[in-house]
Amino acid sequence: MQETELHVKKRRKRYLTLLTVMLMMAGCGAGLAGSSSQALAKGKQRDFNSVVAKNSKNFTKGEKLADASWTGRKYVHSFDARNGEMIPGKDFDGYLKFPNLKKASSRPKGFSYYLFGGTKSNWSVDTAKSGTVLYKYSDKDKGHIGIYYKNAAYYYDKDMKKPKLVSLRLTMTNWTDPSWTWGATNGSLHYFRFHPHKIGFNARGDGVVVFHVDIIGVKNKKIPLSFWDLDYGQHIRVPKLIEAYHRTPTKVVYEGGHWFGGAPGKSMGIQGTVHSDDPKGMFAVKVNSNNLDFSYGRNSHEYEGTKFEKDKQRSYPVKPGATIGKISDIKKKVKLGGFGNWIALNSNKNMLWHPSKRLVGKYAGLKEKGTKVGSDWVKNLKVPKPQGSFYYNIRNVVYWEPAGDLENYGFADNDFDPGLDVGRVRVYKQSSDGGKMVDKTSFFNISKGKHSVKVLAKPGALKKGAFYSGIYNVVIKVTPNSKFNYNRKQGEKFVGIVHNKAQYVVQPTPNKPGKLTWTGLTNQVNVTVTGGEKPKPEHLPDSPGKGAK
C-alpha cells in the first residue's frame, strides 16, 4: 500500500501518541486503551522490558512491541513455542487449502463465482483495475451484499483422506462510511472492491467492514485460517476465535478484545507492510467452520483497533440478496484504480500444521510396485528361496504445502547386511489415499555405496507444487549374495534373518537456510530368507549401521 508524503508527516506528528498507546496496550491484559490507563494507575502493567529483553537484538522496535503484546495472554500462542507442530485430530479437525484461482490451470474443477445483493446501480467495473468489481455502499444492503466462490478450496480432514471441494460465501454484514483517504474526493470514498479470483477485498479509507463467512461443505469443524497482508494501521477482529497463533518475531500486535493489528516499521512512523509470504506477518486463528465472522478496521494508522464503536462491529442478519452475476454482467464503468487496504483469507503458508515426522515407516515386499501396506508391504517378510531378490520400501506422507515449503527431504539407509547386494533404487509417489505408484525418481538425487543408499530431493523439485501432497515410496531392490549367512535352522531347512532401519530428514524452510539435519530412525524391518540344508560355516552378523552424513 502506498501513501503520500503529507500522510507520512501527519503520522509522524502522532508518534508520541502512538508510542504511548502501544505501551499501554502491552501492559494491559484486556488490551483496551481505556482500561490500560486504569491498569497503569493501579501499578498492574506487565513487565514489558523483560519481555523485550528476551527478544533478538535484530528485532525492530515494532517487532519487539508486537512480540511483547502476545505474552501472558489467554487463547493466543507463539507457534514456535509449540515446536512448530500442530497435530491433526488433536489441535484441529481439518484445514483448507486455497489454490491459485487467478491461474486457470490450478483452479479446482467446477470453480465459478457470482456477486449478489443490492441493485446493478450499486455495482460497477473499475476500468483502471482490471479483473475486479466495485460495490458502492448503501446501508439498506447490510447483510445482503457479497460474493460466492463455488468450488474454490479443498478441505482435508485429520486423516488426510481425499480432499473435498468446498465453496465459500463472503457476506458484508456491516460497515462504517469512510471519512478520509489520501488522493480521493469525497464521492470516491464509498466504494468497496471485490476480487473474483482472490478470496480477499479492498476497503477504501478508514472505518470498519464486517464479514460473515460461510464455508459450504464443512460443517462444525475446528479449522485454522489466516488473514494476509495486515499492514500497520490495519486491524482484524475475530470475535468467536478459539485460539490464535503467530510466529516469533512477529509483525502482528495482539490488541486485546480479539483485535489484531499490523506493527509499525523500523522508524515507528513509516508503514511496515506485511506481505503474504512474510512469516513475521503471519498469524492464524482457529475457528469453528459454522461460526466465522470477522471485522476489518482501518484507523488512521494508530493502535485504536479496540476503540471502534461496538455498534459498528455487530453483524446484521445474513440474508444474501439477488444474484448480480459476474463481471461480464456489470455494464456500469468507473475509473478509480488501486486504493490499498487489501486483506485476504488464505492458508497458513508459514505454519507446519502437521507433525514434522510425517508418518515415516519402513517395510519390505516381494514386488517393486506393491501399493498396499499389510499385504504388499510388511514389517516381517519371508523370502521363499535362496538368493531370492526382495525390496525395501521407506514410505512417507507429504502433506499439502505451498511450493518451497521444505528445505530438505530424503532418506538414508546405511544399515544393509554385507550379505545383501544393493540393486536399483526407484522413488514412487501415490495419492494421499494410496493407489497407483507413479515413478518420481527424477525429483531426487540418489547415491549408492556398497552397503548404503542416500536419497535426497532436488532443490528444484522442492519448489514445485507437484512435489507435495502424496505418499512417497523409496523402493530399494536387494539380493542375497554368496556371503549371506543362512545361520538359523527352521525345521529341515536353514534360513537367514536380517534387520534393517533407515534414517530420514524432513526440514521445513527456515528464515535462513540451515545445514542438513537427519531427523531420526524408522522402525525396524525383519526379513527371513529361506536357505539350503547346510548353513554357512562362518557367521556374518547384521551390520549395525553408522548413520547418515
C-alpha positions as CSV (number, residue, x, y, z in Angstrom):
1,M,0.0,0.0,0.0
2,Q,1.3,3.4,-1.0
3,E,0.9,6.7,0.9
4,T,1.7,10.4,0.3
5,E,4.5,12.4,1.9
6,L,1.8,14.5,3.6
7,H,0.2,11.5,5.2
8,V,3.6,10.3,6.5
9,K,4.3,13.7,8.0
10,K,0.9,13.7,9.7
11,R,1.5,10.3,11.2
12,R,5.0,11.3,12.4
13,K,3.4,14.1,14.4
14,R,1.3,11.4,16.1
15,Y,4.4,9.5,17.1
16,L,4.2,10.2,20.8
17,T,0.5,9.4,20.9
18,L,1.2,6.1,19.1
19,L,4.0,5.1,21.3
20,T,2.0,5.8,24.4
21,V,-1.0,3.8,23.2
22,M,1.3,0.9,22.3
23,L,3.0,0.8,25.6
24,M,-0.3,1.0,27.4
25,M,-1.6,-1.9,25.3
26,A,1.4,-4.0,26.0
27,G,0.8,-3.6,29.7
28,C,-2.9,-4.4,29.7
29,G,-4.3,-7.9,30.0
30,A,-7.6,-6.8,28.4
31,G,-5.9,-4.9,25.7
32,L,-8.3,-1.9,25.8
33,A,-6.9,1.6,25.7
34,G,-9.3,2.9,28.3
35,S,-8.6,0.1,30.7
36,S,-4.9,0.4,30.1
37,S,-4.7,3.8,31.8
38,Q,-6.5,2.3,34.8
39,A,-4.1,-0.6,34.9
40,L,-1.1,1.8,34.8
41,A,-2.6,3.9,37.6
42,K,-3.0,0.8,39.8
43,G,0.5,-0.4,39.0
44,K,-0.7,-3.5,37.1
45,Q,1.4,-3.0,33.9
46,R,3.0,-6.2,32.7
47,D,6.8,-6.3,32.7
48,F,7.3,-5.1,29.2
49,N,11.0,-4.6,29.4
50,S,11.8,-8.1,30.5
51,V,9.8,-9.5,27.5
52,V,11.6,-7.2,25.1
53,A,15.0,-8.2,26.6
54,K,14.4,-11.8,25.6
55,N,13.9,-10.9,22.0
56,S,16.6,-10.8,19.4
57,K,18.6,-7.6,19.2
58,N,17.9,-7.7,15.5
59,F,14.1,-7.2,16.1
60,T,12.8,-3.8,15.0
61,K,11.1,-1.7,17.7
62,G,7.8,-2.6,16.1
63,E,8.6,-6.3,16.3
64,K,9.6,-6.0,19.9
65,L,6.4,-4.3,20.9
66,A,4.4,-6.8,18.8
67,D,6.1,-9.8,20.4
68,A,5.5,-8.4,23.9
69,S,1.8,-7.8,23.2
70,W,1.2,-11.6,22.9
71,T,2.9,-12.5,26.1
72,G,0.8,-13.7,29.1
73,R,-2.5,-13.6,27.2
74,K,-5.2,-16.3,27.1
75,Y,-6.1,-18.1,23.9
76,V,-3.1,-16.7,22.0
77,H,0.2,-18.5,21.4
78,S,3.6,-18.3,19.8
79,F,3.6,-21.0,17.2
80,D,7.3,-21.5,17.8
81,A,6.6,-22.4,21.4
82,R,4.7,-25.4,20.1
83,N,7.9,-26.7,18.4
84,G,6.4,-25.8,15.0
85,E,3.8,-28.5,15.2
86,M,0.0,-28.7,15.3
87,I,-1.4,-32.2,15.4
88,P,-4.4,-33.2,13.2
89,G,-7.2,-34.6,15.3
90,K,-5.8,-33.0,18.5
91,D,-5.3,-29.3,17.7
92,F,-7.9,-29.1,14.9
93,D,-10.2,-31.3,12.8
94,G,-9.0,-30.4,9.4
95,Y,-7.9,-27.5,7.3
96,L,-8.5,-25.7,4.0
97,K,-6.1,-25.4,1.0
98,F,-6.7,-22.4,-1.2
99,P,-5.4,-22.9,-4.7
100,N,-4.3,-20.1,-7.0
101,L,-7.6,-19.0,-8.6
102,K,-6.0,-16.5,-10.9
103,K,-4.3,-19.3,-12.8
104,A,-6.8,-21.2,-14.8
105,S,-4.7,-24.4,-14.7
106,S,-4.7,-24.5,-10.9
107,R,-8.4,-23.7,-10.3
108,P,-10.4,-26.6,-8.9
109,K,-12.8,-28.4,-11.3
110,G,-16.1,-26.6,-11.4
111,F,-14.9,-23.3,-10.0
112,S,-17.1,-20.3,-10.6
113,Y,-18.2,-17.1,-8.8
114,Y,-21.0,-14.7,-8.7
115,L,-21.8,-11.4,-6.9
116,F,-25.0,-10.9,-5.1
117,G,-27.1,-8.2,-3.3
118,G,-28.2,-4.7,-4.0
119,T,-29.1,-3.5,-7.4
120,K,-26.9,-3.2,-10.5
121,S,-26.8,0.5,-10.0
122,N,-24.6,-0.2,-6.9
123,W,-22.1,-2.3,-8.9
124,S,-19.5,-1.2,-11.4
125,V,-16.3,-2.3,-13.1
126,D,-13.2,-0.3,-12.5
127,T,-11.6,0.4,-15.8
128,A,-8.3,1.3,-14.1
129,K,-8.1,-2.0,-12.2
130,S,-9.0,-4.9,-14.5
131,G,-10.4,-8.1,-13.1
132,T,-12.1,-6.5,-10.1
133,V,-15.5,-5.2,-9.4
134,L,-16.7,-2.3,-7.2
135,Y,-19.7,-2.0,-4.9
136,K,-20.9,1.4,-3.8
137,Y,-22.1,1.4,-0.1
138,S,-25.8,1.6,0.6
139,D,-26.9,1.0,4.2
140,K,-30.0,-0.9,3.2
141,D,-27.8,-3.6,1.7
142,K,-26.1,-4.6,5.0
143,G,-26.3,-8.4,5.4
144,H,-27.3,-8.8,1.7
145,I,-24.1,-7.9,-0.2
146,G,-21.2,-10.2,-1.1
147,I,-19.5,-12.8,-3.4
148,Y,-19.9,-16.5,-3.7
149,Y,-17.0,-18.7,-4.7
150,K,-18.0,-22.1,-5.9
151,N,-15.5,-25.0,-5.6
152,A,-12.8,-22.5,-4.5
153,A,-10.9,-24.5,-1.9
154,Y,-10.0,-28.0,-0.7
155,Y,-10.8,-29.4,2.7
156,Y,-8.5,-32.0,4.2
157,D,-9.6,-33.9,7.3
158,K,-7.2,-35.1,10.0
159,D,-6.7,-38.5,8.4
160,M,-5.6,-36.9,5.1
161,K,-8.2,-38.6,3.1
162,K,-9.0,-37.5,-0.4
163,P,-9.6,-33.7,-0.3
164,K,-13.2,-32.4,-0.5
165,L,-14.1,-29.4,-2.7
166,V,-15.8,-26.7,-0.7
167,S,-17.4,-23.3,-1.6
168,L,-17.2,-20.0,0.3
169,R,-19.6,-17.2,0.6
170,L,-18.5,-13.8,1.9
171,T,-21.3,-11.6,3.1
172,M,-20.8,-7.9,4.2
173,T,-22.9,-7.6,7.3
174,N,-22.0,-4.1,8.4
175,W,-19.7,-1.2,7.6
176,T,-18.9,2.4,8.5
177,D,-18.7,5.1,5.9
178,P,-15.0,6.1,5.4
179,S,-14.3,9.7,6.3
180,W,-11.0,10.1,4.6
181,T,-8.4,8.5,2.3
182,W,-5.5,10.1,0.5
183,G,-5.8,11.0,-3.1
184,A,-9.6,10.6,-3.2
185,T,-12.5,13.0,-3.5
186,N,-15.5,12.5,-1.1
187,G,-17.6,10.9,-3.8
188,S,-15.0,8.2,-4.5
189,L,-14.6,7.2,-0.9
190,H,-17.7,5.0,-0.6
191,Y,-16.5,2.0,-2.8
192,F,-15.6,-1.5,-1.8
193,R,-13.6,-3.8,-4.1
194,F,-14.2,-7.5,-4.6
195,H,-11.8,-9.9,-6.3
196,P,-13.4,-12.7,-8.2
197,H,-10.2,-14.7,-8.4
198,K,-8.8,-14.0,-5.0
199,I,-10.6,-14.6,-1.7
200,G,-10.0,-11.1,-0.4
201,F,-11.0,-7.5,-0.8
202,N,-10.0,-3.8,-0.6
203,A,-11.8,-1.4,1.7
204,R,-11.2,2.3,0.9
205,G,-10.4,4.8,3.6
206,D,-10.8,4.4,7.4
207,G,-13.6,2.8,9.4
208,V,-14.8,-0.8,9.7
209,V,-16.3,-3.5,7.5
210,V,-17.7,-6.7,9.0
211,F,-18.0,-10.0,7.2
212,H,-19.7,-13.3,7.7
213,V,-18.0,-16.3,6.0
214,D,-20.0,-19.5,5.1
215,I,-17.7,-22.5,4.4
216,I,-20.1,-24.6,2.4
217,G,-19.3,-28.3,2.6
218,V,-17.6,-28.3,6.0
219,K,-19.9,-28.5,9.0
220,N,-19.0,-27.8,12.6
221,K,-15.2,-28.4,12.2
222,K,-12.4,-26.7,14.1
223,I,-10.1,-25.3,11.4
224,P,-7.1,-22.9,11.2
225,L,-7.3,-19.9,8.9
226,S,-5.0,-16.9,8.2
227,F,-5.6,-13.3,7.2
228,W,-2.9,-11.9,5.0
229,D,-1.3,-8.6,4.3
230,L,-2.3,-7.0,7.6
231,D,-0.4,-3.7,7.4
232,Y,0.5,-1.1,10.0
233,G,-2.7,0.8,10.9
234,Q,-5.0,-2.1,9.9
235,H,-6.8,-4.3,12.3
236,I,-8.6,-7.6,12.3
237,R,-11.1,-8.8,14.9
238,V,-12.3,-12.4,15.1
239,P,-14.9,-12.3,17.9
240,K,-15.5,-16.1,18.1
241,L,-12.0,-17.4,17.7
242,I,-11.0,-20.5,19.7
243,E,-7.2,-19.8,19.6
244,A,-4.8,-17.6,17.7
245,Y,-1.1,-18.2,16.8
246,H,1.8,-16.2,15.5
247,R,5.4,-16.6,14.6
248,T,8.3,-15.1,16.6
249,P,9.4,-12.4,15.8
250,T,6.1,-11.1,14.6
251,K,4.8,-8.0,12.9
252,V,1.3,-8.6,14.3
253,V,0.2,-7.0,17.5
254,Y,-2.4,-8.5,19.8
255,E,-4.5,-5.6,20.8
256,G,-6.9,-7.4,23.1
257,G,-10.6,-8.0,22.7
258,H,-9.8,-10.4,19.8
259,W,-8.4,-7.5,17.8
260,F,-5.1,-7.9,16.0
261,G,-3.1,-5.1,14.2
262,G,-0.1,-4.6,12.0
263,A,3.1,-3.5,13.8
264,P,4.9,-0.3,12.7
265,G,8.1,-0.3,10.7
266,K,11.6,0.5,11.6
267,S,11.2,4.2,12.3
268,M,7.8,3.8,14.1
269,G,6.4,6.5,11.7
270,I,6.8,4.7,8.4
271,Q,4.4,1.9,7.4
272,G,5.7,-1.6,7.9
273,T,3.9,-3.6,5.2
274,V,3.3,-7.3,5.9
275,H,3.4,-9.4,2.8
276,S,1.7,-12.7,2.3
277,D,5.0,-14.6,2.1
278,D,6.5,-13.0,5.2
279,P,6.4,-15.4,8.2
280,K,6.8,-12.4,10.5
281,G,3.4,-11.2,9.2
282,M,1.7,-14.4,9.6
283,F,-0.9,-15.1,12.3
284,A,-3.7,-17.7,12.3
285,V,-6.9,-18.2,14.2
286,K,-8.6,-21.5,15.0
287,V,-12.3,-21.2,14.4
288,N,-15.5,-23.3,14.1
289,S,-16.3,-23.6,10.4
290,N,-20.0,-22.9,11.3
291,N,-19.3,-19.7,13.1
292,L,-16.9,-17.4,11.3
293,D,-17.3,-13.6,11.4
294,F,-14.5,-11.0,11.3
295,S,-14.2,-7.2,11.3
296,Y,-11.6,-5.4,9.3
297,G,-10.7,-1.9,10.5
298,R,-8.5,1.0,9.2
299,N,-8.0,3.7,11.8
300,S,-5.5,6.4,10.9
301,H,-2.5,4.1,11.4
302,E,-2.8,4.2,15.1
303,Y,-3.4,1.4,17.6
304,E,-7.1,2.1,18.1
305,G,-8.5,-1.2,17.0
306,T,-10.3,-1.7,20.3
307,K,-11.8,1.8,20.1
308,F,-14.1,1.1,17.1
309,E,-17.7,1.7,18.3
310,K,-19.3,-1.6,19.3
311,D,-22.5,-1.0,17.4
312,K,-20.4,-0.8,14.2
313,Q,-18.9,-4.2,14.9
314,R,-22.2,-6.1,15.2
315,S,-23.4,-8.2,12.3
316,Y,-26.7,-7.7,10.6
317,P,-28.6,-10.9,9.8
318,V,-27.2,-12.8,6.8
319,K,-29.7,-12.8,4.0
320,P,-27.9,-12.9,0.7
321,G,-29.6,-10.8,-1.9
322,A,-30.4,-11.5,-5.5
323,T,-27.7,-12.7,-7.8
324,I,-26.0,-9.9,-9.8
325,G,-23.7,-12.1,-11.8
326,K,-20.1,-12.0,-13.0
327,I,-18.0,-9.0,-14.1
328,S,-19.2,-9.5,-17.6
329,D,-22.8,-9.0,-16.4
330,I,-22.0,-5.5,-15.0
331,K,-22.2,-2.7,-17.6
332,K,-21.5,0.4,-15.4
333,K,-17.9,1.7,-15.6
334,V,-15.9,3.9,-13.2
335,K,-12.2,4.8,-13.0
336,L,-10.7,4.6,-9.5
337,G,-7.6,2.5,-9.6
338,G,-5.9,1.0,-6.6
339,F,-6.8,2.2,-3.1
340,G,-4.9,0.0,-0.7
341,N,-6.3,-1.7,2.4
342,W,-6.1,-5.2,1.0
343,I,-6.8,-8.2,3.1
344,A,-7.1,-11.9,2.1
345,L,-8.3,-15.1,3.6
346,N,-5.9,-17.9,3.0
347,S,-4.0,-21.0,4.0
348,N,-1.2,-21.0,6.7
349,K,1.7,-20.7,4.3
350,N,4.4,-20.4,7.0
351,M,2.9,-22.8,9.5
352,L,3.6,-26.5,9.6
353,W,0.2,-27.8,10.5
354,H,1.3,-31.4,11.0
355,P,3.9,-33.4,12.9
356,S,7.4,-33.0,11.5
357,K,8.0,-36.8,11.4
358,R,5.2,-37.1,8.9
359,L,4.4,-40.8,9.4
360,V,7.7,-42.3,8.2
361,G,7.7,-46.1,8.1
362,K,9.8,-48.9,6.6
363,Y,8.6,-52.1,5.0
364,A,9.7,-55.0,2.8
365,G,8.0,-56.8,-0.1
366,L,8.4,-59.2,-3.0
367,K,7.3,-56.9,-5.7
368,E,8.5,-53.5,-6.6
369,K,5.2,-51.6,-7.2
370,G,3.0,-53.1,-4.5
371,T,0.6,-50.5,-3.2
372,K,-0.9,-51.8,0.0
373,V,0.6,-51.8,3.4
374,G,-0.2,-55.1,5.3
375,S,-0.1,-57.3,2.2
376,D,2.3,-55.9,-0.4
377,W,4.5,-54.2,2.2
378,V,5.1,-55.7,5.6
379,K,7.4,-55.3,8.6
380,N,8.2,-59.0,8.8
381,L,8.8,-60.6,5.3
382,K,9.6,-64.2,4.4
383,V,11.5,-64.7,1.2
384,P,10.7,-68.3,-0.1
385,K,14.0,-69.2,-1.9
386,P,17.8,-68.7,-1.5
387,Q,19.3,-65.7,-3.3
388,G,15.7,-64.5,-3.9
389,S,15.5,-60.8,-4.5
390,F,13.2,-58.6,-2.4
391,Y,12.5,-54.9,-1.9
392,Y,12.8,-52.5,1.0
393,N,10.4,-49.6,1.0
394,I,10.7,-46.4,3.0
395,R,7.3,-44.8,2.9
396,N,6.4,-41.2,4.0
397,V,3.4,-39.0,3.7
398,V,4.0,-35.5,2.4
399,Y,1.1,-33.2,3.2
400,W,-0.2,-30.3,1.1
401,E,2.3,-27.5,1.2
402,P,3.0,-24.3,-0.7
403,A,5.8,-24.9,-3.2
404,G,9.1,-24.3,-1.5
405,D,7.9,-25.3,2.0
406,L,10.7,-27.8,2.5
407,E,14.4,-27.2,2.5
408,N,15.4,-30.8,2.7
409,Y,13.6,-34.1,2.3
410,G,15.1,-37.5,1.9
411,F,16.2,-40.8,3.3
412,A,19.5,-42.7,4.1
413,D,19.9,-46.4,4.7
414,N,23.4,-47.3,5.9
415,D,22.3,-50.5,7.6
416,F,22.4,-53.1,4.9
417,D,23.7,-56.5,5.8
418,P,27.0,-57.3,4.0
419,G,25.4,-60.4,2.6
420,L,23.0,-58.3,0.6
421,D,23.7,-56.7,-2.8
422,V,22.0,-53.3,-3.3
423,G,20.3,-53.1,-6.7
424,R,18.4,-50.3,-8.3
425,V,16.6,-47.6,-6.4
426,R,13.4,-46.0,-7.5
427,V,11.1,-43.4,-5.9
428,Y,7.4,-43.8,-6.5
429,K,4.6,-41.4,-5.4
430,Q,1.0,-42.3,-4.6
431,S,-2.0,-40.1,-3.9
432,S,-2.7,-39.3,-0.3
433,D,-5.2,-42.2,-0.1
434,G,-2.9,-44.7,-1.8
435,G,-3.4,-46.1,-5.3
436,K,-1.2,-46.4,-8.3
437,M,2.6,-45.8,-7.8
438,V,3.9,-43.2,-10.2
439,D,7.7,-43.0,-10.8
440,K,9.1,-39.7,-9.5
441,T,12.7,-40.7,-9.3
442,S,13.6,-37.6,-11.3
443,F,12.7,-35.5,-8.3
444,F,15.6,-37.0,-6.3
445,N,19.4,-37.3,-6.2
446,I,20.4,-40.9,-5.4
447,S,23.8,-42.1,-4.3
448,K,24.7,-45.7,-3.6
449,G,27.6,-47.2,-1.7
450,K,28.5,-50.9,-1.3
451,H,26.1,-51.3,1.6
452,S,24.3,-47.9,1.6
453,V,21.8,-45.7,-0.2
454,K,21.1,-42.0,0.2
455,V,18.1,-40.3,-1.5
456,L,17.6,-36.5,-1.3
457,A,15.1,-34.4,-3.1
458,K,16.5,-32.0,-5.6
459,P,16.2,-28.3,-4.6
460,G,14.4,-27.5,-7.8
461,A,11.8,-30.3,-7.1
462,L,11.0,-28.9,-3.6
463,K,10.0,-25.6,-5.3
464,K,7.3,-27.3,-7.4
465,G,3.8,-27.6,-6.2
466,A,3.7,-31.1,-7.9
467,F,6.2,-32.4,-5.3
468,Y,3.7,-32.1,-2.4
469,S,0.6,-33.9,-1.3
470,G,1.1,-37.6,-1.6
471,I,2.9,-40.7,-0.3
472,Y,6.5,-41.3,-1.4
473,N,7.9,-44.8,-1.6
474,V,11.7,-45.2,-1.8
475,V,12.0,-48.7,-3.2
476,I,15.4,-50.5,-3.0
477,K,16.0,-53.8,-4.6
478,V,18.3,-56.2,-2.7
479,T,19.6,-59.7,-3.4
480,P,21.3,-62.1,-1.1
481,N,24.9,-62.9,-2.3
482,S,27.4,-65.7,-1.6
483,K,28.3,-64.1,1.7
484,F,24.7,-64.2,3.0
485,N,24.6,-66.2,6.2
486,Y,21.9,-68.9,6.5
487,N,22.7,-69.4,10.1
488,R,19.4,-70.4,11.7
489,K,17.7,-73.8,11.5
490,Q,13.9,-73.8,10.9
491,G,12.6,-77.4,10.5
492,E,14.6,-79.2,7.8
493,K,16.0,-76.0,6.3
494,F,18.2,-73.2,7.3
495,V,17.3,-69.5,7.0
496,G,19.0,-66.2,7.3
497,I,17.3,-63.3,9.2
498,V,18.4,-59.7,8.6
499,H,17.2,-56.5,10.3
500,N,17.2,-53.0,8.8
501,K,16.3,-49.4,9.8
502,A,16.7,-46.2,7.8
503,Q,17.1,-42.5,8.6
504,Y,15.0,-39.7,7.2
505,V,15.2,-35.9,7.0
506,V,12.2,-33.6,6.7
507,Q,13.2,-29.9,7.2
508,P,10.8,-27.0,6.7
509,T,12.3,-24.0,5.1
510,P,13.7,-21.7,7.8
511,N,14.0,-17.9,7.6
512,K,17.7,-18.6,6.8
513,P,18.8,-21.8,5.1
514,G,20.4,-24.2,7.5
515,K,22.5,-27.4,7.2
516,L,21.2,-30.8,6.5
517,T,20.0,-32.4,9.8
518,W,18.9,-36.0,9.9
519,T,15.7,-36.3,12.0
520,G,15.7,-39.8,13.2
521,L,15.2,-43.5,12.5
522,T,12.4,-45.5,11.0
523,N,11.0,-48.7,12.5
524,Q,12.9,-51.9,12.1
525,V,12.1,-54.4,9.3
526,N,12.9,-58.1,9.7
527,V,13.4,-60.3,6.6
528,T,13.7,-64.1,6.7
529,V,15.4,-65.7,3.6
530,T,14.9,-69.4,3.2
531,G,18.3,-71.2,2.7
532,G,19.6,-74.7,1.9
533,E,20.1,-77.8,4.0
534,K,23.5,-76.8,5.3
535,P,24.4,-73.5,7.0
536,K,27.5,-71.4,6.1
537,P,30.4,-72.2,8.4
538,E,31.1,-68.5,9.1
539,H,28.7,-66.2,11.0
540,L,28.2,-62.8,9.5
541,P,26.4,-60.6,12.0
542,D,24.0,-57.9,10.9
543,S,25.6,-54.6,10.0
544,P,25.0,-52.1,12.9
545,G,25.0,-49.1,10.6
546,K,26.9,-45.9,11.2
547,G,24.2,-43.3,10.4
548,A,23.9,-40.9,7.5
549,K,26.2,-38.0,7.0
